[in-house]
Amino acid sequence: MTIFTLGGRAVTIEDVVTASRGGMHIQVTPEARGRMGQARAILDDHLARDIPVYGLNTGLGGNVGHRIAAEDAASLQAELVLARVAGVGPALPVEVCRAVLFCRLVGLARAGAGVSLQVFDLLADMLARDVIPVIPSHGSTGASDLVQTMSIAGAAIGEGEVWSAGRVVESADALRAAGLAPGRLAPKDGLSIGSASSVAAATAALCVAAVEDLIAISVATAALACQGFGASPDLFDHRVASARAGGMQVAAAGLFRNALKGTDFFGRSPVKVQDPLSFRALPQVTGAVLAAHAVTRREAEIELNAAADNPLVFLHEREISSSANFLAPSLALAFDTMAIVVTHLATASVQRSIKLMTGRLSGLAQYLSPVGGASAGFVPMQKSLAALHAEIRLKAAPASLDGIVVSDMVEDLATNTVLSIAKLEEQLVLLRWLISIEAMVAAQAVDLRRETEPSLLLGPVTGLVHSVVRVASPPLGRDRATGPDAAAVHERLWLPGSVSAIGGLLNERH
């Protein structure tokens, strides 16, 4: 069990990843718990004095003009929640649902919502005992994730379904088995749980972590491809990268120098006057990815640590104000930008694989087939590369451009933040395949080049990528099915142990 204390420091991407794996017990500092109690008292005071507060003693959305009597505010909570459990589609994976619950607890602990302490404690106990609300995959427009996160509130009162011991079961049964009683919601508690961007925050954090892993494997694989292609040793010259320091291309060039440490790459004489751009522009393209990723990480961590509640309680002034902090265009735009940037990364990867197969450009056997003649070698794999690339390009279209006006014309802006993140995640799945194929092709190129250049020396990073490929798939001799080879390489290259080992070597300081 990991003990995590809220109120002591800012929450990070890594904290969300840890929470997604299960076994997290939430504690709250006495100061933070005190602030939560104060916020609840301010809500109760407004209710007692019949001061209109959205969701406390009014209807929601288009029903905002309807007033609710103080004596009815608590009894209507379950009805308010269940009416808004309107998400649809397959359930999000349990790891994502855990991360969403964790992110909502983080947000509630900031005291902006004024949630009841007993309800907060119940949600924290559910996370600790791995009773995780099932959250549907569709329903958020980016103007809060209300109809998805209301499934958390529903599960807390014993309605709907939860993940428990790897299975989806009825919430009431799982709560009972875990020694927990369904919660009783105080006025506004339902809205406090649901009116936030917890799905966006959680999926953003997990996606940021996935992009970091992908960058590491992409750089290591491209470095191996450079060795297989016999690319120029000047590609990653610090002076060249610094002459136009756009994006983070200087840092990218440094990463490639790390990836090629211990090789003979920088001591070799250039075979060609100039390499194709898919090799020559590696610092520029990767630098753009690093720069976009830095923005997504910053925006995701802002979201994780934000008070995105509506309405928002201010403790010092004892006031409650309407808020649109749940709308996060900066987060949606960051992920839409990332989707465009990784498409350039995908294009460059495909082009490098094709160049490695083209004998007149690489100086190696045509299609990387040592047999020659009518041998197809790896050339049929170009069709799979093209198909994957087409899907990646399709998912680069921005999701944040427009939305449908809903809630009786009240919610007339939408950022589709969850969709922006989800389609980037789908791109990453496809891009991992492209990189796996590039790794397989690059390993073959290195093996063929060693036949005429036996002194070719791999380093710790490129050597590890090459060995991962060779454990999964032997060198290609006579023609055989390369699809299964690619699948075997893909499975081994993206194992957590492989990713961790390659990333650790790549980012090692010398």
VEXDREN-2710 file (C-alpha; in Angstrom, 1 decimal):
% VEXDREN-2710
k/r/px/py/pz
1/MET/0.0/0.0/0.0
2/THR/1.3/3.4/-1.0
3/ILE/0.5/6.2/1.4
4/PHE/-0.1/9.5/-0.4
5/THR/-0.6/12.7/1.6
6/LEU/-2.7/15.5/0.0
7/GLY/-2.0/19.1/1.1
8/GLY/1.7/18.7/1.4
9/ARG/3.0/19.3/-2.1
10/ALA/1.9/19.6/-5.7
11/VAL/0.6/16.5/-7.4
12/THR/2.7/15.2/-10.3
13/ILE/2.2/13.1/-13.4
14/GLU/4.1/10.3/-11.7
15/ASP/1.7/10.3/-8.8
16/VAL/-1.3/9.7/-11.1
17/VAL/0.6/6.8/-12.8
18/THR/1.3/5.3/-9.3
19/ALA/-2.4/5.7/-8.3
20/SER/-3.5/4.0/-11.5
21/ARG/-1.7/0.8/-10.5
22/GLY/-3.7/0.4/-7.3
23/GLY/-2.8/0.1/-3.7
24/MET/-2.9/3.8/-2.8
25/HIS/-4.1/5.1/0.6
26/ILE/-5.0/8.8/0.7
27/GLN/-4.2/10.9/3.8
28/VAL/-4.9/14.6/4.1
29/THR/-2.9/17.0/6.2
30/PRO/-4.7/18.5/9.2
31/GLU/-4.5/21.9/7.6
32/ALA/-6.1/20.7/4.3
33/ARG/-8.8/18.8/6.2
34/GLY/-9.5/22.0/8.2
35/ARG/-9.9/24.0/5.0
36/MET/-12.3/21.3/3.6
37/GLY/-14.4/21.6/6.8
38/GLN/-14.5/25.4/6.6
39/ALA/-15.7/25.2/3.0
40/ARG/-18.5/22.8/3.9
41/ALA/-19.5/25.2/6.7
42/ILE/-19.7/28.1/4.3
43/LEU/-22.1/26.0/2.0
44/ASP/-24.2/25.1/5.0
45/ASP/-24.4/28.7/6.1
46/HIS/-25.5/29.8/2.6
47/LEU/-28.2/27.1/2.6
48/ALA/-29.5/28.1/6.0
49/ARG/-29.7/31.8/4.9
50/ASP/-31.4/30.8/1.6
51/ILE/-28.7/32.5/-0.5
52/PRO/-28.9/31.1/-4.0
53/VAL/-25.9/28.9/-4.9
54/TYR/-25.8/26.9/-8.0
55/GLY/-26.3/23.2/-7.3
56/LEU/-26.8/23.8/-3.6
57/ASN/-30.3/25.1/-3.7
58/THR/-30.9/25.5/-7.4
59/GLY/-31.4/23.1/-10.3
60/LEU/-28.5/22.4/-12.7
61/GLY/-27.9/23.4/-16.3
62/GLY/-31.0/24.6/-18.0
63/ASN/-32.9/24.3/-14.6
64/VAL/-30.7/26.8/-12.9
65/GLY/-33.7/29.1/-12.4
66/HIS/-35.5/26.5/-10.3
67/ARG/-35.0/27.0/-6.5
68/ILE/-34.8/24.0/-4.1
69/ALA/-36.0/24.4/-0.5
70/ALA/-33.4/23.9/2.1
71/GLU/-35.3/20.9/3.6
72/ASP/-35.3/19.2/0.2
73/ALA/-31.7/19.8/-0.8
74/ALA/-30.3/16.7/0.7
75/SER/-33.1/14.3/-0.3
76/LEU/-32.8/15.3/-3.9
77/GLN/-29.1/14.5/-4.2
78/ALA/-29.5/10.9/-5.2
79/GLU/-32.0/11.9/-7.9
80/LEU/-29.8/14.7/-9.1
81/VAL/-26.8/12.3/-9.4
82/LEU/-28.6/9.4/-11.1
83/ALA/-30.3/11.6/-13.6
84/ARG/-26.8/12.7/-14.8
85/VAL/-25.2/9.2/-15.0
86/ALA/-25.5/9.6/-18.7
87/GLY/-22.1/8.5/-20.1
88/VAL/-22.1/5.8/-22.7
89/GLY/-19.8/3.4/-24.4
90/PRO/-17.3/0.8/-23.2
91/ALA/-16.0/1.3/-19.7
92/LEU/-12.6/3.0/-19.3
93/PRO/-9.9/0.5/-18.3
94/VAL/-9.7/0.0/-14.5
95/GLU/-6.3/1.7/-14.4
96/VAL/-7.8/4.8/-15.9
97/CYS/-10.8/4.7/-13.6
98/ARG/-8.5/4.5/-10.6
99/ALA/-6.6/7.5/-11.9
100/VAL/-9.9/9.4/-12.3
101/LEU/-11.0/8.7/-8.8
102/PHE/-7.5/9.7/-7.5
103/CYS/-7.7/13.0/-9.4
104/ARG/-11.2/13.8/-8.1
105/LEU/-9.9/13.2/-4.5
106/VAL/-7.0/15.6/-5.3
107/GLY/-9.4/18.2/-6.5
108/LEU/-11.9/17.8/-3.6
109/ALA/-9.0/18.2/-1.1
110/ARG/-8.4/21.7/-2.4
111/ALA/-11.6/22.8/-0.6
112/GLY/-13.1/24.6/-3.5
113/ALA/-16.1/22.3/-3.8
114/GLY/-17.1/22.1/-0.1
115/VAL/-17.7/18.4/-0.2
116/SER/-18.8/16.7/3.0
117/LEU/-15.8/15.2/4.9
118/GLN/-17.6/11.8/5.3
119/VAL/-18.2/11.6/1.5
120/PHE/-14.6/12.4/0.8
121/ASP/-13.5/9.8/3.3
122/LEU/-15.7/7.2/1.6
123/LEU/-14.2/7.9/-1.8
124/ALA/-10.7/7.7/-0.3
125/ASP/-11.6/4.3/1.3
126/MET/-13.0/3.1/-2.1
127/LEU/-9.6/3.9/-3.7
128/ALA/-7.6/2.2/-0.9
129/ARG/-9.8/-0.9/-1.0
130/ASP/-9.8/-1.0/-4.8
131/VAL/-13.6/-0.5/-5.2
132/ILE/-13.3/1.6/-8.3
133/PRO/-16.3/3.2/-10.0
134/VAL/-16.9/2.0/-13.6
135/ILE/-16.7/5.1/-15.8
136/PRO/-18.0/5.1/-19.4
137/SER/-15.7/6.2/-22.2
138/HIS/-18.0/8.8/-23.8
139/GLY/-20.0/11.7/-22.5
140/SER/-17.6/14.7/-21.9
141/THR/-17.7/17.8/-24.0
142/GLY/-14.9/19.5/-22.1
143/ALA/-17.4/21.7/-20.2
144/SER/-16.6/19.5/-17.1
145/ASP/-16.8/15.7/-17.4
146/LEU/-20.1/15.7/-15.5
147/VAL/-21.9/12.8/-17.0
148/GLN/-18.8/10.5/-16.8
149/THR/-17.8/11.5/-13.3
150/MET/-21.3/11.3/-11.9
151/SER/-20.7/7.5/-12.1
152/ILE/-18.3/8.1/-9.2
153/ALA/-21.1/9.7/-7.2
154/GLY/-23.5/6.9/-8.2
155/ALA/-21.1/4.2/-7.0
156/ALA/-20.6/6.0/-3.7
157/ILE/-24.3/5.8/-2.9
158/GLY/-24.4/2.1/-3.9
159/GLU/-25.8/2.6/-7.5
160/GLY/-24.2/1.4/-10.7
161/GLU/-21.1/-0.8/-11.1
162/VAL/-17.5/-0.8/-9.9
163/TRP/-14.3/-2.7/-10.7
164/SER/-13.5/-5.1/-7.8
165/ALA/-10.9/-7.8/-7.9
166/GLY/-10.6/-7.5/-11.6
167/ARG/-14.3/-7.9/-12.3
168/VAL/-17.2/-5.5/-12.8
169/VAL/-19.8/-6.0/-10.1
170/GLU/-22.7/-4.1/-8.5
171/SER/-21.5/-1.2/-6.4
172/ALA/-23.7/-2.0/-3.4
173/ASP/-22.3/-5.6/-3.3
174/ALA/-18.7/-4.5/-3.6
175/LEU/-19.1/-1.8/-0.9
176/ARG/-20.6/-4.4/1.4
177/ALA/-17.8/-6.9/0.7
178/ALA/-15.2/-4.2/1.4
179/GLY/-16.8/-3.3/4.7
180/LEU/-18.1/0.0/3.5
181/ALA/-21.6/1.5/3.7
182/PRO/-23.1/3.5/0.8
183/GLY/-22.7/7.2/1.4
184/ARG/-25.4/9.7/2.3
185/LEU/-24.9/12.9/0.2
186/ALA/-25.3/16.3/1.8
187/PRO/-26.6/19.2/-0.3
188/LYS/-24.4/19.8/-3.3
189/ASP/-22.2/16.7/-2.7
190/GLY/-23.3/15.1/-6.0
191/LEU/-22.3/18.2/-7.9
192/SER/-19.1/18.5/-5.9
193/ILE/-18.1/15.0/-7.1
194/GLY/-19.2/15.4/-10.7
195/SER/-18.6/19.0/-11.7
196/ALA/-14.9/18.8/-12.6
197/SER/-12.5/17.7/-15.3
198/SER/-11.2/14.6/-13.5
199/VAL/-11.4/12.3/-16.6
200/ALA/-9.4/14.9/-18.6
201/ALA/-6.9/15.4/-15.8
202/ALA/-6.3/11.6/-15.3
203/THR/-6.1/10.7/-18.9
204/ALA/-3.9/13.7/-19.6
205/ALA/-1.5/12.6/-17.0
206/LEU/-1.4/9.0/-18.2
207/CYS/-1.0/10.1/-21.8
208/VAL/1.9/12.5/-20.9
209/ALA/3.7/9.6/-19.2
210/ALA/3.1/7.4/-22.3
211/VAL/4.5/10.1/-24.6
212/GLU/7.7/10.2/-22.5
213/ASP/8.2/6.5/-22.9
214/LEU/7.5/6.8/-26.7
215/ILE/10.1/9.6/-27.1
216/ALA/12.7/7.4/-25.5
217/ILE/12.1/4.4/-27.6
218/SER/11.7/6.5/-30.8
219/VAL/15.1/8.2/-30.2
220/ALA/16.9/4.9/-29.4
221/THR/15.4/3.3/-32.5
222/ALA/16.1/6.1/-34.8
223/ALA/19.7/6.1/-33.6
224/LEU/20.0/2.4/-34.5
225/ALA/18.5/3.3/-37.9
226/CYS/21.2/5.9/-38.4
227/GLN/23.9/3.3/-37.8
228/GLY/22.2/0.9/-40.2
229/PHE/21.8/3.5/-42.9
230/GLY/25.4/4.8/-42.5
231/ALA/24.1/8.3/-41.9
232/SER/26.4/11.3/-41.5
233/PRO/28.1/11.7/-38.1
234/ASP/27.4/15.4/-38.3
235/LEU/23.7/15.0/-37.9
236/PHE/23.7/15.8/-34.2
237/ASP/26.4/18.4/-34.2
238/HIS/25.7/20.8/-31.3
239/ARG/26.8/23.8/-33.4
240/VAL/24.3/23.0/-36.2
241/ALA/21.4/22.5/-33.7
242/SER/22.3/25.7/-31.9
243/ALA/22.5/27.8/-35.1
244/ARG/18.6/27.7/-35.1
245/ALA/17.5/26.7/-31.7
246/GLY/13.8/26.2/-32.6
247/GLY/11.6/24.1/-30.4
248/MET/13.9/22.0/-28.3
249/GLN/16.1/20.8/-31.1
250/VAL/19.3/21.5/-29.1
251/ALA/18.1/19.1/-26.4
252/ALA/17.0/16.6/-29.0
253/ALA/20.5/16.6/-30.6
254/GLY/21.9/15.9/-27.2
255/LEU/19.6/13.0/-26.7
256/PHE/20.8/11.5/-29.9
257/ARG/24.4/12.0/-28.9
258/ASN/23.6/10.1/-25.7
259/ALA/21.9/7.4/-27.7
260/LEU/25.0/6.9/-29.9
261/LYS/27.5/7.1/-27.0
262/GLY/29.9/4.1/-27.1
263/THR/29.4/3.6/-30.9
264/ASP/31.8/4.3/-33.7
265/PHE/29.2/6.5/-35.3
266/PHE/30.9/9.9/-34.7
267/GLY/34.3/8.6/-35.9
268/ARG/33.1/7.4/-39.2
269/SER/33.6/9.2/-42.5
270/PRO/30.3/10.3/-44.2
271/VAL/29.3/7.9/-47.0
272/LYS/27.1/10.6/-48.6
273/VAL/27.3/14.3/-48.9
274/GLN/23.8/14.7/-47.5
275/ASP/21.3/12.4/-45.9
276/PRO/17.5/12.4/-46.6
277/LEU/15.5/14.7/-44.3
278/SER/14.0/11.8/-42.3
279/PHE/17.5/11.3/-41.0
280/ARG/19.0/14.8/-41.3
281/ALA/16.1/16.5/-39.5
282/LEU/15.9/14.2/-36.5
283/PRO/16.9/17.0/-34.1
284/GLN/14.3/19.3/-35.6
285/VAL/11.4/16.9/-35.6
286/THR/12.3/15.4/-32.2
287/GLY/12.9/18.8/-30.8
288/ALA/9.4/19.9/-31.8
289/VAL/8.0/16.8/-30.0
290/LEU/10.0/17.6/-26.9
291/ALA/8.7/21.2/-26.9
292/ALA/5.1/20.2/-27.4
293/HIS/5.4/17.5/-24.7
294/ALA/6.8/20.1/-22.3
295/VAL/3.6/22.1/-22.8
296/THR/1.3/19.1/-22.4
297/ARG/3.1/18.2/-19.2
298/ARG/2.8/21.7/-17.8
299/GLU/-0.9/22.0/-18.7
300/ALA/-1.6/18.5/-17.3
301/GLU/0.0/19.3/-14.0
302/ILE/-1.8/22.7/-13.8
303/GLU/-5.1/20.7/-14.2
304/LEU/-4.1/18.2/-11.6
305/ASN/-3.5/20.9/-9.0
306/ALA/-6.3/23.2/-9.9
307/ALA/-9.6/24.1/-8.2
308/ALA/-11.8/23.5/-11.2
309/ASP/-15.1/23.3/-9.3
310/ASN/-18.3/25.2/-10.1
311/PRO/-19.4/26.9/-8.0
312/LEU/-16.1/27.7/-6.1
313/VAL/-15.9/28.4/-2.4
314/PHE/-13.5/31.1/-1.2
315/LEU/-12.6/30.6/2.5
316/HIS/-11.2/34.0/3.5
317/GLU/-14.1/35.9/2.0
318/ARG/-16.7/33.3/3.0
319/GLU/-18.1/33.7/-0.5
320/ILE/-19.2/31.3/-3.3
321/SER/-18.7/32.3/-6.9
322/SER/-19.8/30.8/-10.2
323/SER/-16.8/29.4/-12.1
324/ALA/-15.9/28.1/-15.5
325/ASN/-12.6/26.6/-14.4
326/PHE/-13.8/23.2/-15.6
327/LEU/-13.4/24.4/-19.2
328/ALA/-9.8/23.8/-20.1
329/PRO/-9.1/25.1/-23.7
330/SER/-5.4/25.3/-22.9
331/LEU/-5.3/21.6/-22.1
332/ALA/-7.3/20.6/-25.1
333/LEU/-5.2/22.7/-27.4
334/ALA/-2.0/21.3/-26.0
335/PHE/-3.1/17.8/-26.8
336/ASP/-4.4/18.7/-30.2
337/THR/-1.0/20.3/-31.0
338/MET/0.7/17.1/-29.7
339/ALA/-1.4/15.1/-32.1
340/ILE/-0.1/17.1/-35.0
341/VAL/3.5/17.0/-33.9
342/VAL/3.6/13.2/-33.4
343/THR/2.3/12.8/-37.0
344/HIS/5.5/14.4/-38.1
345/LEU/7.4/11.9/-36.0
346/ALA/5.4/9.1/-37.6
347/THR/6.1/10.4/-41.1
348/ALA/9.9/10.5/-40.4
349/SER/9.8/7.0/-38.9
350/VAL/8.1/5.5/-42.0
351/GLN/10.4/7.3/-44.4
352/ARG/13.5/6.0/-42.5
353/SER/12.2/2.5/-42.7
354/ILE/11.6/2.8/-46.4
355/LYS/15.0/4.4/-47.0
356/LEU/16.7/1.5/-45.2
357/MET/14.9/-0.9/-47.6
358/THR/16.0/1.1/-50.7
359/GLY/19.4/-0.3/-51.8
360/ARG/20.4/2.6/-54.0
361/LEU/20.1/4.9/-51.0
362/SER/21.4/2.7/-48.2
363/GLY/24.1/0.9/-50.1
364/LEU/22.7/-2.3/-48.7
365/ALA/20.9/-5.2/-50.3
366/GLN/17.6/-4.2/-52.0
367/TYR/14.7/-4.6/-49.5
368/LEU/17.3/-5.7/-47.0
369/SER/17.1/-9.2/-48.4
370/PRO/20.5/-11.0/-48.5
371/VAL/19.1/-13.4/-51.1
372/GLY/18.4/-10.8/-53.8
373/GLY/16.7/-11.6/-57.1
374/ALA/12.9/-12.0/-56.8
375/SER/13.1/-11.9/-53.0
376/ALA/10.6/-9.5/-51.4
377/GLY/12.6/-9.1/-48.2
378/PHE/10.9/-6.4/-46.1
379/VAL/9.2/-4.5/-48.9
380/PRO/5.7/-5.8/-48.2
381/MET/6.0/-4.3/-44.8
382/GLN/5.9/-0.9/-46.5
383/LYS/2.1/-1.4/-47.0
384/SER/1.6/-1.9/-43.2
385/LEU/3.7/1.2/-42.6
386/ALA/1.6/3.2/-45.0
387/ALA/-1.7/1.9/-43.5
388/LEU/-0.6/2.8/-39.9
389/HIS/0.6/6.2/-41.0
390/ALA/-2.8/6.9/-42.7
391/GLU/-4.6/6.2/-39.4
392/ILE/-2.2/8.4/-37.4
393/ARG/-2.8/11.3/-39.9
394/LEU/-6.5/10.8/-39.6
395/LYS/-6.4/11.2/-35.8
396/ALA/-4.3/14.4/-36.1
397/ALA/-7.5/16.5/-36.8
398/PRO/-8.1/18.9/-33.9
399/ALA/-11.0/17.9/-31.6
400/SER/-11.2/21.3/-29.8
401/LEU/-12.4/23.4/-32.7
402/ASP/-16.2/23.3/-32.0
403/GLY/-18.9/21.7/-30.0
404/ILE/-22.7/21.4/-29.8
405/VAL/-24.7/23.8/-27.6
406/VAL/-26.4/21.8/-24.8
407/SER/-28.3/22.3/-21.5
408/ASP/-31.0/24.5/-22.9
409/MET/-28.4/26.8/-24.5
410/VAL/-26.5/27.4/-21.3
411/GLU/-23.4/25.4/-22.1
412/ASP/-22.6/27.0/-25.5
413/LEU/-18.8/26.4/-25.5
414/ALA/-17.0/23.0/-25.6
415/THR/-13.4/22.0/-25.9
416/ASN/-13.8/18.3/-26.2
417/THR/-10.7/17.9/-24.0
418/VAL/-11.2/14.2/-23.2
419/LEU/-11.6/13.5/-27.0
420/SER/-8.4/15.4/-27.7
421/ILE/-6.5/13.3/-25.2
422/ALA/-8.2/10.0/-26.3
423/LYS/-7.3/10.4/-30.0
424/LEU/-3.7/11.1/-29.1
425/GLU/-3.6/7.9/-27.1
426/GLU/-4.9/6.1/-30.1
427/GLN/-2.2/7.6/-32.2
428/LEU/0.4/6.4/-29.7
429/VAL/-0.8/2.9/-30.1
430/LEU/-0.3/3.1/-33.8
431/LEU/3.0/4.9/-33.6
432/ARG/4.4/2.2/-31.3
433/TRP/3.9/-0.2/-34.2
434/LEU/5.7/2.1/-36.6
435/ILE/8.7/2.3/-34.2
436/SER/8.7/-1.4/-33.7
437/ILE/8.9/-2.0/-37.4
438/GLU/11.6/0.6/-37.7
439/ALA/13.6/-1.2/-35.0
440/MET/13.2/-4.5/-36.8
441/VAL/14.3/-3.0/-40.1
442/ALA/17.2/-1.1/-38.5
443/ALA/18.5/-4.2/-36.8
444/GLN/18.5/-6.0/-40.2
445/ALA/20.3/-3.1/-41.8
446/VAL/23.0/-3.2/-39.1
447/ASP/23.5/-6.9/-39.5
448/LEU/23.9/-6.5/-43.3
449/ARG/26.2/-3.6/-42.9
450/ARG/28.4/-5.6/-40.5
451/GLU/29.0/-8.1/-43.3
452/THR/31.1/-5.5/-45.2
453/GLU/32.0/-3.4/-42.1
454/PRO/32.7/-5.9/-39.3
455/SER/34.1/-3.1/-37.1
456/LEU/30.7/-1.4/-36.8
457/LEU/30.2/-0.9/-33.1
458/LEU/26.9/-0.4/-31.3
459/GLY/26.7/1.4/-28.0
460/PRO/24.7/0.6/-24.8
461/VAL/21.5/2.2/-26.2
462/THR/21.5/1.1/-29.8
463/GLY/23.0/-2.3/-28.7
464/LEU/20.1/-2.8/-26.3
465/VAL/17.5/-2.0/-29.0
466/HIS/19.3/-4.4/-31.4
467/SER/19.4/-7.2/-28.8
468/VAL/15.7/-6.7/-27.9
469/VAL/14.9/-7.2/-31.6
470/ARG/17.1/-10.2/-32.0
471/VAL/15.7/-11.9/-28.9
472/ALA/12.3/-11.6/-30.5
473/SER/13.2/-12.2/-34.2
474/PRO/16.2/-13.7/-36.0
475/PRO/17.8/-11.9/-39.0
476/LEU/15.9/-12.3/-42.2
477/GLY/17.5/-14.7/-44.6
478/ARG/15.2/-16.3/-47.2
479/ASP/11.7/-14.7/-47.4
480/ARG/9.3/-15.5/-44.6
481/ALA/6.3/-13.9/-43.0
482/THR/7.5/-10.6/-41.5
483/GLY/4.2/-9.7/-39.8
484/PRO/4.6/-12.2/-37.0
485/ASP/8.2/-11.0/-36.6
486/ALA/7.0/-7.5/-36.2
487/ALA/4.4/-8.6/-33.7
488/ALA/7.1/-10.4/-31.6
489/VAL/9.4/-7.4/-31.7
490/HIS/6.5/-5.1/-30.8
491/GLU/5.6/-7.1/-27.8
492/ARG/9.2/-7.3/-26.4
493/LEU/10.2/-3.7/-27.3
494/TRP/7.3/-2.1/-25.4
495/LEU/7.5/-4.3/-22.3
496/PRO/7.8/-2.0/-19.2
497/GLY/11.3/-3.5/-18.5
498/SER/12.5/-2.8/-22.0
499/VAL/11.1/0.8/-21.9
500/SER/12.6/1.4/-18.5
501/ALA/16.0/0.0/-19.4
502/ILE/16.3/1.9/-22.7
503/GLY/15.0/5.2/-21.2
504/GLY/17.4/4.9/-18.3
505/LEU/20.4/4.5/-20.5
506/LEU/19.3/7.2/-22.8
507/ASN/18.8/9.8/-20.0
508/GLU/21.9/8.7/-18.1
509/ARG/24.2/11.6/-17.2
510/HIS/27.8/11.1/-18.1
END
